[in-house]
């Protein structure tokens, strides 16, 4: 008797393990080094299986964070920084030099990439998409640029024009609205992104943002004027966007295929 299974594909048991729940902690205004300590503790707890994936939402007092290669891109001397009340801090994330300050939404997702079928590259694209979807709520057309991690907007998308987004195929000057830099430790993320909602934009003159000389930065306030949403509104929409992105990833995808064995990324 010939088996009835000949010529048929074997049954494949679907991946029915649910993704772990995603927690969100709004820490408010937190000094950078304090937030870094919290990240490291939570990163270890997630690695050990003692904590759920968690997204930390913070704002920082004015601070310039530098990787080892970033020193040439700090334009201000110690006296100027002290006068303005801007601190400096070393960081182990990817990228170069970044400014953080009140009015900037900083998000630190702490999660295992494998739990969501992500690799470093697809994770960075997920973060970019979450920000693009967030600012689109208020009519801002954001986009990613090849070789320049983060989210950018066309400079002609100004207050009053936000409801007339620039077509994707039109080449226009662009400014960065969101910087990103991450670190991966034992397949578990740290650091994240900084979305400019309504920060003191003059502080960006103290640095070459992300080491990208000649590329301007902007904020939701600059683009929207009096129509700029509150920080609380932006947090709510961003939280929904990143949760949706993580819940819709394919856990059957390889967490390493197609990506170089890097532990940091950013710009």
Helices and strands as residue ranges (DSSP letters): E 22-29, H 32-47, E 53-59, E 63-66, G 71-73, H 78-84, E 87-90, E 97-100, E 104-110, G 113-116, H 120-136, E 142-145, E 148-154, E 174-185, E 188-196, G 201-206, G 209-211, H 220-224, G 225-227, H 231-247, E 264-266
